[in-house]
Structure formats: structure tokens, C-alpha cells
Amino acid sequence: MILLQTTSTGMSSLIMFGMIFLVMYFFMIRPQIKKQKKEREYRQSLKKGDSIITIGGIHAKIIDVKNDTFIIEGHAGLKLKISKSAVVMGPKTAIEKNV
């Protein structure tokens, strides 16, 4: 009798943990994966002449594209070599992509 009660509560708690994991997946993990995919596609679509914003807040224009880096030109002709991962999707860019 006691053994039967123990197994049913163990099974119900296992089901509850499974449901919590599914909720976390659909509300937290999946949207983050989709966001990362959009950012990766955005960085790959950038080309010479596009205006960008870096993670550090630098507004610049791309003057050369390499495999995993950009050469950018900022204010007063300042040229920098940055990693592609340092480019963020700005609010204006995100709005343009969603429309």
C-alpha cells in the first residue's frame, strides 16, 4: 500500500519537472536561439558601405569585409579593424528587418 503511493507521487513530480522544462524551453531558450540566428544572418549580410554600430557604441561605416573581421571608418577618418561579433543590431535595424 505504501509502495503504491510512493510511485505515483514520483511519477507526478517527474511529469511536473518535464512540463516546467517545456515551458522554459518555449519561453526562454527558443526565442534566444532565434535572436542569435537573426543576428548572425545580419552580420553575414553586411557589406562595404553599410553603416553599423559596435558593441562599444561606435557608429561607423564599413570600408572592407574580411572572413571574420570588418575594417570600419569612424569620425574624422579613424580606421579600425573589428570582429564581426562586435557589431550589434541597432534599434533602427531591428525595426527595418521586422517590417
N, CA, C and O atoms as a GROMACS GRO file, in nm:
protein
  396
    1MET      N    1   0.081  -0.118   0.000
    1MET     CA    2   0.000   0.000   0.000
    1MET      C    3   0.087   0.126   0.000
    1MET      O    4   0.063   0.217  -0.080
    2ILE      N    5   0.185   0.133   0.087
    2ILE     CA    6   0.273   0.250   0.095
    2ILE      C    7   0.359   0.258  -0.031
    2ILE      O    8   0.388   0.368  -0.078
    3LEU      N    9   0.400   0.145  -0.084
    3LEU     CA   10   0.482   0.143  -0.205
    3LEU      C   11   0.407   0.201  -0.324
    3LEU      O   12   0.466   0.273  -0.405
    4LEU      N   13   0.278   0.171  -0.337
    4LEU     CA   14   0.198   0.225  -0.446
    4LEU      C   15   0.188   0.377  -0.438
    4LEU      O   16   0.195   0.444  -0.541
    5GLN      N   17   0.172   0.432  -0.321
    5GLN     CA   18   0.159   0.577  -0.305
    5GLN      C   19   0.291   0.646  -0.340
    5GLN      O   20   0.288   0.755  -0.398
    6THR      N   21   0.402   0.588  -0.308
    6THR     CA   22   0.532   0.647  -0.336
    6THR      C   23   0.558   0.654  -0.487
    6THR      O   24   0.610   0.755  -0.535
    7THR      N   25   0.522   0.551  -0.561
    7THR     CA   26   0.545   0.550  -0.704
    7THR      C   27   0.458   0.653  -0.776
    7THR      O   28   0.505   0.714  -0.871
    8SER      N   29   0.338   0.672  -0.736
    8SER     CA   30   0.250   0.767  -0.804
    8SER      C   31   0.298   0.912  -0.781
    8SER      O   32   0.290   0.993  -0.873
    9THR      N   33   0.347   0.944  -0.661
    9THR     CA   34   0.396   1.080  -0.638
    9THR      C   35   0.528   1.102  -0.713
    9THR      O   36   0.554   1.213  -0.759
   10GLY      N   37   0.608   1.001  -0.725
   10GLY     CA   38   0.732   1.012  -0.802
   10GLY      C   39   0.704   1.037  -0.948
   10GLY      O   40   0.772   1.118  -1.012
   11MET      N   41   0.605   0.970  -1.002
   11MET     CA   42   0.568   0.987  -1.142
   11MET      C   43   0.508   1.125  -1.166
   11MET      O   44   0.537   1.188  -1.268
   12SER      N   45   0.426   1.173  -1.074
   12SER     CA   46   0.365   1.305  -1.093
   12SER      C   47   0.470   1.417  -1.082
   12SER      O   48   0.461   1.516  -1.154
   13SER      N   49   0.568   1.401  -0.994
   13SER     CA   50   0.672   1.502  -0.986
   13SER      C   51   0.760   1.500  -1.110
   13SER      O   52   0.808   1.605  -1.154
   14LEU      N   53   0.782   1.383  -1.167
   14LEU     CA   54   0.859   1.372  -1.291
   14LEU      C   55   0.785   1.442  -1.405
   14LEU      O   56   0.846   1.512  -1.486
   15ILE      N   57   0.656   1.423  -1.411
   15ILE     CA   58   0.576   1.489  -1.514
   15ILE      C   59   0.579   1.641  -1.494
   15ILE      O   60   0.588   1.716  -1.592
   16MET      N   61   0.572   1.686  -1.370
   16MET     CA   62   0.576   1.829  -1.340
   16MET      C   63   0.709   1.891  -1.382
   16MET      O   64   0.710   2.000  -1.440
   17PHE      N   65   0.821   1.824  -1.356
   17PHE     CA   66   0.952   1.874  -1.399
   17PHE      C   67   0.961   1.880  -1.551
   17PHE      O   68   1.018   1.974  -1.607
   18GLY      N   69   0.904   1.782  -1.616
   18GLY     CA   70   0.902   1.782  -1.763
   18GLY      C   71   0.823   1.900  -1.818
   18GLY      O   72   0.865   1.962  -1.916
   19MET      N   73   0.709   1.930  -1.756
   19MET     CA   74   0.628   2.043  -1.801
   19MET      C   75   0.699   2.176  -1.776
   19MET      O   76   0.692   2.266  -1.859
   20ILE      N   77   0.768   2.188  -1.664
   20ILE     CA   78   0.844   2.310  -1.634
   20ILE      C   79   0.954   2.328  -1.738
   20ILE      O   80   0.976   2.440  -1.786
   21PHE      N   81   1.023   2.221  -1.773
   21PHE     CA   82   1.128   2.229  -1.875
   21PHE      C   83   1.070   2.274  -2.009
   21PHE      O   84   1.131   2.357  -2.077
   22LEU      N   85   0.955   2.221  -2.050
   22LEU     CA   86   0.894   2.260  -2.176
   22LEU      C   87   0.856   2.407  -2.176
   22LEU      O   88   0.877   2.476  -2.276
   23VAL      N   89   0.801   2.456  -2.067
   23VAL     CA   90   0.765   2.598  -2.058
   23VAL      C   91   0.890   2.684  -2.068
   23VAL      O   92   0.890   2.784  -2.140
   24MET      N   93   0.995   2.646  -1.997
   24MET     CA   94   1.120   2.723  -2.004
   24MET      C   95   1.178   2.721  -2.145
   24MET      O   96   1.230   2.822  -2.193
   25TYR      N   97   1.169   2.608  -2.212
   25TYR     CA   98   1.221   2.597  -2.348
   25TYR      C   99   1.147   2.692  -2.441
   25TYR      O  100   1.211   2.766  -2.516
   26PHE      N  101   1.014   2.690  -2.439
   26PHE     CA  102   0.936   2.771  -2.532
   26PHE      C  103   0.936   2.920  -2.499
   26PHE      O  104   0.918   3.001  -2.590
   27PHE      N  105   0.955   2.958  -2.375
   27PHE     CA  106   0.953   3.099  -2.339
   27PHE      C  107   1.090   3.161  -2.319
   27PHE      O  108   1.101   3.284  -2.320
   28MET      N  109   1.195   3.083  -2.303
   28MET     CA  110   1.327   3.140  -2.277
   28MET      C  111   1.433   3.093  -2.377
   28MET      O  112   1.501   3.176  -2.437
   29ILE      N  113   1.448   2.965  -2.395
   29ILE     CA  114   1.557   2.911  -2.476
   29ILE      C  115   1.532   2.932  -2.625
   29ILE      O  116   1.620   2.982  -2.696
   30ARG      N  117   1.415   2.896  -2.673
   30ARG     CA  118   1.384   2.905  -2.816
   30ARG      C  119   1.391   3.048  -2.869
   30ARG      O  120   1.451   3.070  -2.974
   31PRO      N  121   1.331   3.147  -2.800
   31PRO     CA  122   1.343   3.285  -2.851
   31PRO      C  123   1.488   3.334  -2.856
   31PRO      O  124   1.525   3.410  -2.946
   32GLN      N  125   1.570   3.293  -2.760
   32GLN     CA  126   1.710   3.334  -2.759
   32GLN      C  127   1.784   3.275  -2.879
   32GLN      O  128   1.867   3.343  -2.940
   33ILE      N  129   1.755   3.151  -2.913
   33ILE     CA  130   1.817   3.086  -3.029
   33ILE      C  131   1.777   3.159  -3.157
   33ILE      O  132   1.860   3.180  -3.245
   34LYS      N  133   1.648   3.196  -3.168
   34LYS     CA  134   1.600   3.267  -3.286
   34LYS      C  135   1.668   3.404  -3.298
   34LYS      O  136   1.702   3.447  -3.408
   35LYS      N  137   1.686   3.473  -3.186
   35LYS     CA  138   1.750   3.604  -3.185
   35LYS      C  139   1.895   3.592  -3.230
   35LYS      O  140   1.942   3.673  -3.310
   36GLN      N  141   1.967   3.492  -3.180
   36GLN     CA  142   2.106   3.471  -3.219
   36GLN      C  143   2.117   3.440  -3.368
   36GLN      O  144   2.212   3.485  -3.433
   37LYS      N  145   2.022   3.365  -3.421
   37LYS     CA  146   2.024   3.331  -3.564
   37LYS      C  147   2.003   3.458  -3.648
   37LYS      O  148   2.071   3.476  -3.749
   38LYS      N  149   1.909   3.545  -3.606
   38LYS     CA  150   1.886   3.670  -3.680
   38LYS      C  151   2.010   3.759  -3.677
   38LYS      O  152   2.045   3.819  -3.778
   39GLU      N  153   2.075   3.767  -3.562
   39GLU     CA  154   2.196   3.849  -3.551
   39GLU      C  155   2.308   3.794  -3.639
   39GLU      O  156   2.379   3.871  -3.704
   40ARG      N  157   2.323   3.663  -3.642
   40ARG     CA  158   2.426   3.601  -3.726
   40ARG      C  159   2.398   3.629  -3.874
   40ARG      O  160   2.490   3.661  -3.950
   41GLU      N  161   2.271   3.618  -3.916
   41GLU     CA  162   2.235   3.646  -4.054
   41GLU      C  163   2.259   3.793  -4.088
   41GLU      O  164   2.303   3.826  -4.198
   42TYR      N  165   2.228   3.882  -3.993
   42TYR     CA  166   2.251   4.025  -4.014
   42TYR      C  167   2.399   4.054  -4.035
   42TYR      O  168   2.435   4.127  -4.127
   43ARG      N  169   2.484   3.997  -3.952
   43ARG     CA  170   2.629   4.020  -3.965
   43ARG      C  171   2.682   3.966  -4.096
   43ARG      O  172   2.770   4.027  -4.157
   44GLN      N  173   2.630   3.852  -4.142
   44GLN     CA  174   2.676   3.794  -4.268
   44GLN      C  175   2.629   3.877  -4.388
   44GLN      O  176   2.694   3.877  -4.492
   45SER      N  177   2.516   3.948  -4.374
   45SER     CA  178   2.463   4.026  -4.485
   45SER      C  179   2.526   4.164  -4.499
   45SER      O  180   2.502   4.232  -4.598
   46LEU      N  181   2.605   4.206  -4.400
   46LEU     CA  182   2.669   4.338  -4.407
   46LEU      C  183   2.772   4.340  -4.519
   46LEU      O  184   2.844   4.243  -4.542
   47LYS      N  185   2.779   4.455  -4.587
   47LYS     CA  186   2.872   4.468  -4.698
   47LYS      C  187   2.938   4.606  -4.694
   47LYS      O  188   2.903   4.690  -4.611
   48LYS      N  189   3.031   4.626  -4.781
   48LYS     CA  190   3.106   4.752  -4.788
   48LYS      C  191   3.008   4.868  -4.809
   48LYS      O  192   2.921   4.863  -4.895
   49GLY      N  193   3.026   4.974  -4.727
   49GLY     CA  194   2.941   5.092  -4.740
   49GLY      C  195   2.826   5.098  -4.639
   49GLY      O  196   2.763   5.202  -4.624
   50ASP      N  197   2.797   4.986  -4.571
   50ASP     CA  198   2.688   4.984  -4.471
   50ASP      C  199   2.731   5.057  -4.345
   50ASP      O  200   2.847   5.051  -4.305
   51SER      N  201   2.636   5.125  -4.282
   51SER     CA  202   2.661   5.190  -4.154
   51SER      C  203   2.628   5.092  -4.042
   51SER      O  204   2.528   5.020  -4.050
   52ILE      N  205   2.712   5.089  -3.939
   52ILE     CA  206   2.694   4.994  -3.829
   52ILE      C  207   2.714   5.064  -3.695
   52ILE      O  208   2.760   5.177  -3.687
   53ILE      N  209   2.676   4.992  -3.590
   53ILE     CA  210   2.704   5.032  -3.452
   53ILE      C  211   2.772   4.914  -3.385
   53ILE      O  212   2.725   4.801  -3.395
   54THR      N  213   2.883   4.940  -3.317
   54THR     CA  214   2.954   4.833  -3.248
   54THR      C  215   2.900   4.816  -3.107
   54THR      O  216   2.822   4.898  -3.059
   55ILE      N  217   2.941   4.709  -3.041
   55ILE     CA  218   2.901   4.684  -2.902
   55ILE      C  219   2.942   4.800  -2.812
   55ILE      O  220   2.871   4.832  -2.717
   56GLY      N  221   3.055   4.862  -2.842
   56GLY     CA  222   3.104   4.974  -2.764
   56GLY      C  223   3.034   5.106  -2.795
   56GLY      O  224   3.063   5.207  -2.731
   57GLY      N  225   2.943   5.106  -2.892
   57GLY     CA  226   2.869   5.227  -2.925
   57GLY      C  227   2.931   5.312  -3.033
   57GLY      O  228   2.891   5.427  -3.052
   58ILE      N  229   3.028   5.260  -3.104
   58ILE     CA  230   3.093   5.335  -3.211
   58ILE      C  231   3.007   5.326  -3.337
   58ILE      O  232   2.972   5.217  -3.383
   59HIS      N  233   2.973   5.442  -3.392
   59HIS     CA  234   2.898   5.449  -3.518
   59HIS      C  235   2.999   5.465  -3.629
   59HIS      O  236   3.082   5.556  -3.626
   60ALA      N  237   2.993   5.377  -3.728
   60ALA     CA  238   3.094   5.380  -3.834
   60ALA      C  239   3.037   5.324  -3.962
   60ALA      O  240   2.924   5.276  -3.967
   61LYS      N  241   3.119   5.331  -4.067
   61LYS     CA  242   3.083   5.278  -4.198
   61LYS      C  243   3.185   5.171  -4.234
   61LYS      O  244   3.305   5.189  -4.211
   62ILE      N  245   3.139   5.061  -4.290
   62ILE     CA  246   3.227   4.951  -4.330
   62ILE      C  247   3.301   4.991  -4.457
   62ILE      O  248   3.238   5.032  -4.555
   63ILE      N  249   3.434   4.978  -4.455
   63ILE     CA  250   3.512   5.007  -4.576
   63ILE      C  251   3.576   4.882  -4.636
   63ILE      O  252   3.620   4.885  -4.750
   64ASP      N  253   3.580   4.772  -4.559
   64ASP     CA  254   3.633   4.646  -4.611
   64ASP      C  255   3.578   4.530  -4.528
   64ASP      O  256   3.561   4.543  -4.407
   65VAL      N  257   3.550   4.418  -4.594
   65VAL     CA  258   3.497   4.299  -4.527
   65VAL      C  259   3.594   4.184  -4.545
   65VAL      O  260   3.633   4.152  -4.658
   66LYS      N  261   3.634   4.121  -4.435
   66LYS     CA  262   3.720   4.002  -4.438
   66LYS      C  263   3.638   3.882  -4.391
   66LYS      O  264   3.516   3.895  -4.373
   67ASN      N  265   3.701   3.767  -4.371
   67ASN     CA  266   3.629   3.647  -4.326
   67ASN      C  267   3.554   3.668  -4.196
   67ASN      O  268   3.434   3.645  -4.189
   68ASP      N  269   3.625   3.711  -4.094
   68ASP     CA  270   3.561   3.729  -3.963
   68ASP      C  271   3.586   3.867  -3.903
   68ASP      O  272   3.567   3.887  -3.783
   69THR      N  273   3.628   3.962  -3.987
   69THR     CA  274   3.653   4.098  -3.938
   69THR      C  275   3.600   4.201  -4.038
   69THR      O  276   3.578   4.172  -4.155
   70PHE      N  277   3.581   4.322  -3.987
   70PHE     CA  278   3.547   4.438  -4.068
   70PHE      C  279   3.655   4.543  -4.048
   70PHE      O  280   3.711   4.555  -3.939
   71ILE      N  281   3.683   4.618  -4.150
   71ILE     CA  282   3.761   4.740  -4.136
   71ILE      C  283   3.656   4.852  -4.145
   71ILE      O  284   3.584   4.862  -4.244
   72ILE      N  285   3.649   4.936  -4.041
   72ILE     CA  286   3.548   5.040  -4.037
   72ILE      C  287   3.614   5.177  -4.031
   72ILE      O  288   3.729   5.192  -3.989
   73GLU      N  289   3.538   5.276  -4.076
   73GLU     CA  290   3.586   5.414  -4.072
   73GLU      C  291   3.490   5.495  -3.988
   73GLU      O  292   3.370   5.502  -4.016
   74GLY      N  293   3.544   5.556  -3.885
   74GLY     CA  294   3.464   5.637  -3.794
   74GLY      C  295   3.480   5.785  -3.824
   74GLY      O  296   3.516   5.824  -3.935
   75HIS      N  297   3.453   5.866  -3.723
   75HIS     CA  298   3.461   6.011  -3.734
   75HIS      C  299   3.605   6.056  -3.763
   75HIS      O  300   3.700   6.001  -3.708
   76ALA      N  301   3.618   6.155  -3.850
   76ALA     CA  302   3.747   6.214  -3.885
   76ALA      C  303   3.844   6.114  -3.948
   76ALA      O  304   3.966   6.126  -3.933
   77GLY      N  305   3.790   6.014  -4.019
   77GLY     CA  306   3.876   5.921  -4.092
   77GLY      C  307   3.943   5.814  -4.007
   77GLY      O  308   4.034   5.746  -4.056
   78LEU      N  309   3.902   5.797  -3.882
   78LEU     CA  310   3.959   5.694  -3.794
   78LEU      C  311   3.925   5.556  -3.849
   78LEU      O  312   3.808   5.525  -3.870
   79LYS      N  313   4.026   5.473  -3.872
   79LYS     CA  314   4.004   5.338  -3.925
   79LYS      C  315   4.034   5.236  -3.816
   79LYS      O  316   4.136   5.244  -3.748
   80LEU      N  317   3.942   5.140  -3.801
   80LEU     CA  318   3.956   5.034  -3.700
   80LEU      C  319   3.928   4.899  -3.764
   80LEU      O  320   3.849   4.888  -3.857
   81LYS      N  321   3.995   4.798  -3.712
   81LYS     CA  322   3.967   4.659  -3.751
   81LYS      C  323   3.894   4.595  -3.634
   81LYS      O  324   3.946   4.588  -3.523
   82ILE      N  325   3.771   4.547  -3.659
   82ILE     CA  326   3.690   4.488  -3.552
   82ILE      C  327   3.642   4.350  -3.593
   82ILE      O  328   3.637   4.316  -3.712
   83SER      N  329   3.607   4.271  -3.494
   83SER     CA  330   3.550   4.139  -3.517
   83SER      C  331   3.404   4.153  -3.559
   83SER      O  332   3.336   4.246  -3.516
   84LYS      N  333   3.356   4.063  -3.642
   84LYS     CA  334   3.216   4.068  -3.684
   84LYS      C  335   3.121   4.053  -3.565
   84LYS      O  336   3.010   4.107  -3.567
   85SER      N  337   3.165   3.982  -3.463
   85SER     CA  338   3.078   3.964  -3.347
   85SER      C  339   3.063   4.091  -3.264
   85SER      O  340   2.979   4.095  -3.174
   86ALA      N  341   3.144   4.194  -3.293
   86ALA     CA  342   3.134   4.321  -3.220
   86ALA      C  343   3.026   4.412  -3.277
   86ALA      O  344   3.002   4.520  -3.222
   87VAL      N  345   2.962   4.372  -3.385
   87VAL     CA  346   2.856   4.452  -3.446
   87VAL      C  347   2.722   4.408  -3.387
   87VAL      O  348   2.693   4.289  -3.377
   88VAL      N  349   2.641   4.508  -3.348
   88VAL     CA  350   2.510   4.478  -3.292
   88VAL      C  351   2.402   4.526  -3.388
   88VAL      O  352   2.423   4.616  -3.469
   89MET      N  353   2.286   4.464  -3.375
   89MET     CA  354   2.170   4.510  -3.449
   89MET      C  355   2.110   4.625  -3.370
   89MET      O  356   2.057   4.606  -3.261
   90GLY      N  357   2.119   4.744  -3.424
   90GLY     CA  358   2.063   4.861  -3.357
   90GLY      C  359   1.912   4.862  -3.362
   90GLY      O  360   1.853   4.782  -3.435
   91PRO      N  361   1.848   4.950  -3.287
   91PRO     CA  362   1.702   4.955  -3.286
   91PRO      C  363   1.644   4.985  -3.423
   91PRO      O  364   1.541   4.930  -3.461
   92LYS      N  365   1.710   5.074  -3.500
   92LYS     CA  366   1.661   5.107  -3.634
   92LYS      C  367   1.670   4.985  -3.725
   92LYS      O  368   1.578   4.959  -3.803
   93THR      N  369   1.778   4.910  -3.716
   93THR     CA  370   1.799   4.791  -3.798
   93THR      C  371   1.695   4.685  -3.764
   93THR      O  372   1.640   4.621  -3.854
   94ALA      N  373   1.670   4.665  -3.636
   94ALA     CA  374   1.572   4.563  -3.593
   94ALA      C  375   1.434   4.598  -3.645
   94ALA      O  376   1.360   4.508  -3.685
   95ILE      N  377   1.398   4.726  -3.645
   95ILE     CA  378   1.267   4.768  -3.694
   95ILE      C  379   1.259   4.745  -3.845
   95ILE      O  380   1.157   4.696  -3.894
   96GLU      N  381   1.364   4.779  -3.918
   96GLU     CA  382   1.363   4.760  -4.062
   96GLU      C  383   1.353   4.612  -4.099
   96GLU      O  384   1.286   4.579  -4.197
   97LYS      N  385   1.417   4.524  -4.024
   97LYS     CA  386   1.414   4.380  -4.053
   97LYS      C  387   1.276   4.322  -4.026
   97LYS      O  388   1.234   4.230  -4.097
   98ASN      N  389   1.203   4.372  -3.924
   98ASN     CA  390   1.073   4.318  -3.888
   98ASN      C  391   0.962   4.365  -3.979
   98ASN      O  392   0.859   4.299  -3.988
   99VAL      N  393   0.980   4.478  -4.048
   99VAL     CA  394   0.873   4.533  -4.132
   99VAL      C  395   0.873   4.467  -4.266
   99VAL      O  396   0.790   4.500  -4.351
   0.00000   0.00000   0.00000
